Amino acid sequence: MKKINSKFIKLKFLNDLFSLILIFLFGKSKLNRNGNSILVLDLHLLGDAVLDIPLIEAIKLNNNDKNIFFLTGSWNKPLFSTIDVDFPVLYIDCPWIRSGSVGTFLKQLHNLKKQFSDYSWNYCIDVRGDFRNILILFYLRVGGIVSFAWTGGVYMLSRVVHDDGILKHLAAHHVMILNALGINSTFEQYIPFIKLNSPSKRLKMFATLIHFGASKRLRSMPLDQAYSIFIKIRASHKRIIFVVDPSQQIEYTKAIESMLVKLEFEYLMWKGELASLIALIGRVTNVYAMDSGIAHLSAALGKQVTVFFGPSDKNLVGPLGHHVINIQGQDALTGVCASCDHEFCRSLEAMKCFRNIATKL
């Protein structure tokens, strides 16, 4: 799992104290064995939502007589409108994940509480161990809360998911949640698999899709490494669909297109909405991507995926499956500039963690 926000770790004591006050004032939600509904909460981005799917499916398989709901960020709506899932998905605009109106968030939260009052709740799960999420579940009053207690709120939890405190892949933490609920699961079994809900979009184009952007600045492929990768793959992948990421500047896109022309690729520079991109991924055979939600989505769709990692650790956030190759960039000389997971590069040689990444293809 990725590192928890350090400022919330420091506030853990205060968060625990605050949770005690809330319990004194409003009482603690308890597990209801007679309830008929379960809520799973994860407000993070696309890749996290993809990794949540096996967790929800395992809970549903072991509780087939109950209603299973998934509450996630509204930015994941294009994903769940494009794939087949057999559980209801609800959305909310969370201002600390993506900037937005606090007023809109509170109004949506209030409406959800009214909607949920019609159900008898068994328990609810925060997959992140995030005190803010635990507060949301406490307010919604949707049964006993199951979660980790890394950032506080332990007194609000009806069941604490224990671990050894060592950072692991997000899927490994999901397995811990399942085991805490009495559902047998292993990390090796935890491979997301999804299908598009439109059969016509499953027709393959036999092209290779490349996505060199991501939500974070340090997860965008440096141009020199992009050129080296193109040289490496051009013998076997002549038809290229290059996804123009909104985070990338026009100059970057122009430089990429110049490379594709120079190396005589048959290419398409693609720019569009996420829902259209998901459908497009369903039609290609191979994907080369940065550490991003697109990489996780492509892997879950069963594509042959190669994922490039610079400042993030492939062992903590990499897509899963035998059809996935996760390549960790690392400085060839010192071997120390990798997996910092910083927002901005602090090295004197910018983006050194991507150096020679193409040599590992």
Sequence and secondary structure as in RCSB ss.txt:
>XXXX:A:sequence
MKKINSKFIKLKFLNDLFSLILIFLFGKSKLNRNGNSILVLDLHLLGDAVLDIPLIEAIKLNNNDKNIFFLTGSW
NKPLFSTIDVDFPVLYIDCPWIRSGSVGTFLKQLHNLKKQFSDYSWNYCIDVRGDFRNILILFYLRVGGIVSFAW
TGGVYMLSRVVHDDGILKHLAAHHVMILNALGINSTFEQYIPFIKLNSPSKRLKMFATLIHFGASKRLRSMPLDQ
AYSIFIKIRASHKRIIFVVDPSQQIEYTKAIESMLVKLEFEYLMWKGELASLIALIGRVTNVYAMDSGIAHLSAA
LGKQVTVFFGPSDKNLVGPLGHHVINIQGQDALTGVCASCDHEFCRSLEAMKCFRNIATKL
>XXXX:A:secstr
     HHHHHTHHHHHHHHHHHHHHH      TT  EEEEE    HHHHHHHHHHHHHHHHT TTSEEEEEEEGG
GHHHHTTB  SS EEEE  TTTS   HHHHHHHHHHHHHHHTTS EEEEEESS  HHHHHHHHHHT SEEEE  T
TS GGGEEEE    S    HHHHHHHHHHHTT    GGG      BS GGGG     EEEE   SSGGGS  HHH
HHHHHHHHTTT  EEEEE  TTS HHHHHHHHHHHHHTT EEEEE   HHHHHHHHTT SEEEEESSHHHHHHHH
TT EEEEEESSS HHHH   STTEEEEE   TTTS       SS  SSSTTGGGTTGGGG 
